[in-house]
Amino acid sequence: MKKYIFFAIISALLMACDEESVTKQLNVEEAYESNASVVLKWTNPNISGFSHYQIMRAYSGGGYSVINDINDKTSDAYAQSVTTYTDNSYPLVDSVYYKIIAIGDEVISSENICVKVSKPVIFSNQIYKMASISGTDNVVATYYDNGYKLGVIDMDTKSVETEISISYPSSDDCLSTGVYNGNKELYYWSGHTDKLYIYDASTLENIRTTSGYYYFSYPEIVNDANGNIYVFISGSSYFYSYNRTTDSFTQTYTYQYNYGMRYDSVSNTLGMLGASSIITYDLSSDGTATKSKTQTVTESSSNSYIDGTNLVYQQNTTNTNIYNPNSGEQNSLNNTINFSKIYYKNGYFYCTFGTNIIYCYNADTYEFVKKISIRIYVTELYFSNSYLYYTGSYNGYYIIDRQSLLN
């Protein structure tokens, strides 16, 4: 008899948010979208013989389906004390519909729950590169939309504010942002033209286009307080400084293979991280880099900077070591994931490895805090202000979205 009651409950679907259901049996306290996730909260029904919860989801044009894990008896679905669920995989639609069903000696269901959701920035073709603009809610990206474009995107309105046509973009390109004379700038290295383009980060007005120089494969770009620009290629023994006054590049040989570059705005120095040392360069007003210090670090061919810090992380097969080159202190995240990149923001390490999951650790205790699931396969990820910004693909679409960081 229980089976027939259950199917009778889930067969109904109201496809308009303002329609009223007949009777609410399981009380839903909250249902809302937050940070590209839908959060459901309900009151414990305290039914006898409780077996599990089923979270059902539907959207226009389709019926309900179970979205929580009911196959693993250790999952939250089998804990009656759990009264919240976060959906990170809902489709790119205007409204999503849910039912919460508690199954025991009786079957109790919520009414149909309609949550109006916001859409990310959606493109029908590939997004190549993205960078966030510090101090704003905007990002810049290269993408295809009736031609190859570079655009400024407002993440509040989820719309393209301004865009320009560019040459064929590639994975070798680099997008970076900085400030010069109080103005926000965008630096775009094109692997197709082997040129560095400097734009106003708001209007995309071209400030400077350099002549062709070297072929920089997967470069990183930073600028200093004097507006000089530095280009670094992982795994090479060189970095390059660009002086906008003379419109010229200067090559610096570091005598080591470099795996990371960090600009310190307080001391106006550039750090180049190798397998066993950090070489610090003092920077003059014209961009001339003078070697000032060599600092030994724990040797590893996987040394990388943690973005936003001078800490070094070293990826091993069973854990990730966090190394402080100033104190010599070393700690471990005790993880089994090979993280490709680590960011620091507001007391947390955010660790990524190229999927839809970001692992969070407390930066003081090195203890695991939580996993953040994102509904897309992440290809580009940046941290700025209080958000993480990301690009990726979802059901044949390419999207840009953001999510709040932990407080």
N, C-alpha and C positions, 0 to 999 in steps of 0.2 A: 504494500500500500504506500510505503514511504517513497518508493521510486516514482509512482504516478504523481504524487503531490509535488515532488521535486521538478519533474518535467513540466508540470502545469505552471509552476511559478516562473521558470526561466523562459517560457515560450512567449510571454508578453514583452513588448518593447515599445516604449513611447519615444517617438522621434522628434519631439519638440520640447524645449526646456520649460515652457510655460504650461504644459499639460499637467493635470493633477492625477495622481494615482489614487487607487481606491483606499487601501489601508496600509499604513506603515507598521510592520511587525518587528523588524530589527531597526532600532533607532540609529540613524546616521547623524553624528554630531557636526562633522565638517567634511567638505569635499571641495578642494580648490587646487588650482595650479600654482606652483612655486618653483622657480629655478629649473624650468624645462622638465618638471615632474608633476604628476597629479597625486595629491595626498588625500587619502581616505581615512576618516576616523569615526568609530562607531562605539556604541555602548554594549558592554558584554551582555549577551542575552541569557547567560547562566542556564542553558538548557540541560536537561538530564541526559546522560549517556553521550555527551559531546564526542563527536568523532573528528570533525575538521571544518575549516572555513573554505569556501570557494569564492574567489573574486572573479566576477564575470565582467567582460567588457564588450561593447559593440560601438559601431559608428554608422553613419548614414550609408545605406546600401548593403549592410551585412548584419548577421545575427550575432547573438552573444556567444562568447567562447571563454573558457577558463584561462586566466593569465597568471595565477599564482602557482607555486610548486606544490602539487598534491601527490606527487609520486614518491617524494622522500618523506618518510615518517618522522624525520628529525627536523623538518622545516617548520616555519612559523604557522603554517596552515593547521598544524595539529596541536597548537597551544591555545587553549581557550582564553588565557590571560592576555594574548595579543589582540589589540583592538585598533591597529593602524596598519595601513599598507601604502607603499609608495610605488607608483607606476612610472617607470622610466622609458617605456617603449611604445607609448601610444602614437597613433598615426598622425600625419600632417593634415589635420582637418580642423574645422571650426568648433565642433562640439564632440565630446566623447561621453558614452553612456556606461554606467556601471550598475551591478547588483552585488550585494554582499549576502552570502547565504551560509547560515550555520546549520550543520547537519549532525543530528544525534538521534535520540529516540523520536524526535520530531524534526521537521525541516522548517526553519524560520528564515525569511528573506526580507531584505530591505525593499523599499519601493525603487522604481527606476531612478537612478541618480544621473542628472545631466550636468556636465562640467564644460563650460565654455573655455576654450584654450586658445592661446596665441600661437601663431605660426612663426617659425624662424624665417630668416632670409633664404628664399628658395631660388636656385638656379637649375636650369634644365641641362646644363653642360658643366664641364669640369671647373673646379676652383683650384688654382695652382698654388698661390702663396697668399699669406695673410699676416698682418701685424696690427697690434692695437695701438691706439694713439693715447698716450698717457695724459691723464687729467680730463679726458672727454669720454663720452659714451660711444665713440666712433671707432671703427676699424677700417683698414685699407686692404684691398685684395686684388689679385689678378685673376681673371676668369674669362670664359667665352660666353658672349651674349650678342649674337649677330655681329660677330667680330671679336677680336681679342681686346680686352678692356682692363684698365686700372681704375678702380672706383673707391670712393669714400662712402661708407655705409653707416647710417645712424642706427644703433642697436636699440634705441628706445622706440623708434617708429618702424624698425625692421625694413628700411627702405634705402635705396641708393640715392645719396644726396647729389653727387656729381661724379662723372666718369669721363675718361679720355681713351682714345684708341692707342694701342701700343703694338710693337712688333710681336712676333710669335713668342709666347712665354714658354718656359720649360722648367723642369724640376731643378735645373742648375741655378735658377734665379735666386735672388735674395731681396726681401723687403725688410726695411728697418726704419725706425723713426727716431728723431732726436730734436734738439732745440739749438738754434743759432741766433744770437742777438735777440733773444726773447720770443722768436717765432718758431712754431712747430714745423719741422721739415720731414719729408719722406725721402728715403734713399732706396733706389731700385737699381740693382745690378742685373742687367739682362745678359743671360748666357747666349742669346741669339746674336746680339750685336757687339758683345764684349765691351759694353759701355756702362758707366755709372750715371744715372739720372737723378738729379736733385729737384724735388717738387715742394711747393707749398703744401703742407699736409691737409689744409682745409679746402683750398680752391683747385689743387692740382696744377697750378701755374708752374711751368717749367722754369726753374731758377738757373740750372746749369746742366749741360750734357758734356761729359768728358769725351775726349778722343779715345779710340780703341787702345787697349793696353795689353793686359794679359788675359788669358782665359782662366777665370776663377771658377773652379768647380765646387758647387755647394758652399759658397762663402758665408761668413758672418761679418756684419758691419756694425761699428760703433762710431760715435763722434765725440770729441772732447769739448771742453769749455770754450775753446777758441774757434770751434767750427771745423777743425781738421778731422778728416774721416780716415778710419783704419779698417782694412780688409784682411781677413784671416781665413785660411783654408786648413781644415783639420788634416793632420797627417803630413803636413809639409814643414819645411824648415824656415819658412819665410812669413813675414807679414808686410803689408804695404800701407803707407800713409799717403793721403791725398791732400795737397795744399790747394785750396780753391783760389787763392790769390795768384799763384803762378800756373794754375791748371796743370799740375804735374804730380806723378806718383813717385814715391821713394821706396825702394825695396830694402828691407832689413833682414839679414841672415842671423838666425838665432843659435845655430850650432846644435840644435836638437829638433826632434820631431815634436810638433806642437799639437795638443789635443784640446786646448781651450784658450780663450782670450777673455780678459776681464778689465774693464776700464773703471778706475777709482776716481770719482769726481772730486772727492775731498783732497786727495794728494795730487791730483792730475797726473796719475801714472797709469801705465798699461802693464798688465801681468800676462805672461805667456806660459801656459802650463804644459810641461813635458812629461815624460814617463817617470822621471825621478827628481825633477826640480821645477821651481817657478822662477822665471827671470823677470825682474821688474825693470821697466824703462821709464825714465823721466821724460816728460813731453814738453817741448818748447812751444812758443806761440806760433811758430811756423810749421809745427808738426814733426820736427826732428825728434827722433827717439834715441835717447842715450841710455845705455845699460847702466843701472845703478846698484843692483843687488841680485844675487842668486841664492835661492832658498831651497834646501833639500826637502823632498817629500817622500813618503813611502812609495817605493817603486812599483809601478803597475802600468801595463800597456793600455789599460782602460780608464786612466785618469780623466775626469771631467769636472768642470766647475758646476756647483749647484747654483742655478740662476738666482741672482739677488743676494749672493753671499760670496765670501772668499773661501768657503769650504770646498773641499774636493771629495768627490765620491768615486769609489772603486768597485766595479761590479765583479763579484766572484760567482762561482757556480751555485753556492748555497745561500749567500747573503750579500748585502751591499754595505761596504764599509764607508763611514763618514769620517773624513780626516780633516783636522784643523791644523793648517800648516804653521800657524803662529805659536800655538801651544804644544803641538805634537800629539794632542789627545785624539784617540781613535775610538769610535763607537760603531756598533752594527745595528742595522734594521732587522736582522734575523728573518729575512724574507727568502722565499724560494723563487721569486719572479726576477727575470733579468730585465731590470728597468733600463729603458733607453735614455731617459731624461728625468732630472729631478729639479723641481722649482721650490723656492721658499717664499712664503707670504704669511704674515701675521702669526708667526709662531708655529707654522705647520710646514712639513715637507709634502709636496704633491708629486707622486711618482707615476710615470707613465711608461707603457711598453707597447703602444701601437694598437690597442684594442678600444673597446668602449668602457673600460673600467679605469678609474684613477684611484690609487691607493694613498691614503693620508696617514702621516705619522706625526706625533708630537715632536717638535724640533728640540725641546728641552730634555725630554725623557727618552726619546727614540722609540716610544711604544706605538704600536699600531692603534689608530683611532677609528677609521671607517673606510669603506669602499664607496666611491661615488660612481654610480652607473649613468652613462649617457646613452641616449637612444640611437646614436650613430657610431660607425667605425671612424674613430678620430684620425685625421691626417695631419692637421696643424693645430697647435695648442699654444696659447699665450696667456700670461697673467698680467693684469693691469688693473689699477684702482682696486675695487673689491670683487672683481669678477675673473673667471677664467673664460676665455673666448676660444671657440674651436670651429673647425671646418670638418666636413666629412660627407659620406654618402648615406642615403637612407631610401630604400625602396625605389631605386632608380633616379632619385633626385640628389642634388648637391646642395648642402645647406651651410649656413653660418649661424651660430647661436652662441649664447653665453649662459653662465650659471654662477650664482653667488658663491664666494668662498666661505669657509668656516669662520665664525667670529672668534 
